[in-house]
Amino acid sequence: MLVPDEARVEQLRARFEGREAIYVEKGALRMRVSDIRGDTTQLRISAEVEEIPTAGFPAGAFYEIQRLEPSPLRWSIEGGYLTDFSDHTWHMGYGGWSLFFAPRIVGGILGLALRFPDNLDAFQRYRKILDYLKDHEAYELTQRVFAER
């Protein structure tokens, strides 16, 4: 049975609205996700993300961004027809950003970040976070938000 796009958008919203996650895109941050909204006619889904300032972060490219932008960082994210999600993840679907919501993953990465030495390079921090995601099976089988057309 085919689940309507609207129902999958609502599933994603119910799972992730207002929750904290680890945001990954050329770097990593601890974020809170809000205002999830889908446009099923345009095959787009978007949300607002806001950094939760956390010891050991930012990692990767966000280190330089944070030097130029006020903290906490805030912006909008959007995914198109390839956007996918699982019980604990949401991915842009064609490169770009990924969000990891599983409490065991978020907690594990926060614990890892607290142990980063102060002199550890931002990109080395990012590499360690990516390794943690892989080593702790953070990537789950996903479904597309929008049905194949």
C-alpha positions as CSV (number, residue, x, y, z in Angstrom):
1,M,0.0,0.0,0.0
2,L,1.4,3.4,-1.0
3,V,1.6,5.9,1.8
4,P,0.6,9.4,0.7
5,D,3.4,12.1,0.6
6,E,1.4,14.2,3.2
7,A,1.5,11.3,5.6
8,R,5.2,10.8,5.3
9,V,5.8,14.6,5.8
10,E,3.6,14.3,9.0
11,Q,5.6,11.2,10.1
12,L,8.9,13.1,9.7
13,R,7.4,16.2,11.6
14,A,6.1,14.0,14.4
15,R,9.5,12.3,14.9
16,F,11.8,15.3,14.7
17,E,10.0,18.6,15.5
18,G,11.6,20.3,18.4
19,R,14.2,17.6,18.9
20,E,18.0,18.0,19.2
21,A,20.3,16.3,16.7
22,I,23.8,16.2,15.4
23,Y,23.9,18.1,12.1
24,V,26.6,16.9,9.7
25,E,27.6,18.8,6.5
26,K,31.3,19.4,6.0
27,G,31.4,19.8,9.7
28,A,29.2,19.0,12.7
29,L,27.1,20.9,15.3
30,R,24.6,20.1,17.9
31,M,21.3,21.6,16.7
32,R,17.6,21.9,17.5
33,V,15.2,21.4,14.6
34,S,11.9,23.3,14.4
35,D,9.2,24.5,12.0
36,I,9.3,21.4,9.8
37,R,7.1,22.1,6.7
38,G,6.5,20.2,3.5
39,D,5.3,21.2,0.1
40,T,4.1,18.0,-1.6
41,T,3.3,19.7,-4.8
42,Q,6.8,21.1,-5.1
43,L,8.4,18.0,-3.6
44,R,10.2,20.1,-0.9
45,I,10.6,19.8,2.8
46,S,12.3,22.4,5.0
47,A,13.0,23.3,8.6
48,E,14.8,25.8,10.8
49,V,17.9,24.7,12.7
50,E,19.5,26.4,15.6
51,E,22.9,25.6,17.1
52,I,23.0,24.4,20.8
53,P,26.4,25.7,21.9
54,T,28.3,22.7,23.2
55,A,31.8,22.0,24.5
56,G,33.9,20.3,21.9
57,F,32.1,21.9,19.0
58,P,32.1,23.2,16.3
59,A,33.8,20.7,14.2
60,G,35.0,21.0,10.6
61,A,33.9,23.9,8.4
62,F,31.7,25.3,11.2
63,Y,34.8,26.4,13.1
64,E,35.5,29.1,10.6
65,I,31.9,30.1,10.1
66,Q,31.5,30.6,13.9
67,R,34.4,33.0,13.8
68,L,32.4,35.2,11.4
69,E,28.8,34.7,12.6
70,P,27.2,35.3,16.0
71,S,26.5,32.2,18.1
72,P,24.2,30.4,18.2
73,L,24.1,29.8,14.4
74,R,20.7,29.6,12.8
75,W,19.5,28.9,9.3
76,S,17.0,27.1,7.1
77,I,17.5,23.7,5.6
78,E,15.6,22.2,2.6
79,G,15.5,18.9,0.8
80,G,13.9,18.0,-2.5
81,Y,12.5,14.8,-4.0
82,L,15.4,12.6,-2.9
83,T,15.1,13.6,0.8
84,D,14.9,10.5,3.0
85,F,14.4,9.6,6.7
86,S,14.3,6.8,9.2
87,D,13.2,6.5,12.8
88,H,16.4,8.4,13.9
89,T,17.8,10.1,10.8
90,W,16.9,12.7,8.2
91,H,19.1,13.2,5.1
92,M,18.9,15.8,2.3
93,G,19.2,12.8,0.0
94,Y,21.8,14.0,-2.5
95,G,24.8,14.9,-0.6
96,G,24.6,17.9,1.7
97,W,23.3,17.7,5.2
98,S,22.3,14.8,7.5
99,L,20.7,14.9,10.9
100,F,21.1,12.2,13.5
101,F,18.5,12.2,16.3
102,A,19.0,8.8,18.1
103,P,19.6,9.6,21.8
104,R,22.4,7.0,22.0
105,I,24.1,8.7,19.0
106,V,23.6,12.3,20.2
107,G,24.8,11.3,23.7
108,G,27.8,9.4,22.4
109,I,28.9,12.2,20.2
110,L,28.5,14.7,23.0
111,G,30.6,12.5,25.2
112,L,33.2,12.2,22.5
113,A,33.3,16.0,21.9
114,L,33.8,16.6,25.7
115,R,37.0,14.5,25.5
116,F,38.5,16.4,22.5
117,P,41.8,17.9,23.5
118,D,41.7,21.7,23.2
119,N,44.5,21.6,20.5
120,L,42.6,19.1,18.3
121,D,42.1,20.6,14.9
122,A,38.4,21.3,13.9
123,F,38.7,18.9,10.9
124,Q,40.2,16.2,13.0
125,R,37.2,16.6,15.3
126,Y,34.9,16.3,12.3
127,R,36.7,13.1,11.2
128,K,36.3,11.6,14.7
129,I,32.6,12.4,14.6
130,L,32.2,10.8,11.2
131,D,34.1,7.7,12.4
132,Y,31.8,7.5,15.5
133,L,28.7,7.6,13.3
134,K,30.0,4.8,11.1
135,D,31.3,2.7,14.0
136,H,28.1,3.0,16.0
137,E,25.7,2.2,13.1
138,A,24.1,5.6,13.1
139,Y,23.1,5.1,9.4
140,E,19.7,3.4,9.2
141,L,17.6,2.1,6.3
142,T,15.6,5.0,5.1
143,Q,12.5,5.8,3.1
144,R,11.9,8.7,0.8
145,V,9.6,11.5,2.0
146,F,8.2,11.9,-1.5
147,A,7.0,8.8,-3.5
148,E,8.6,8.0,-6.8
149,R,7.0,9.9,-9.6
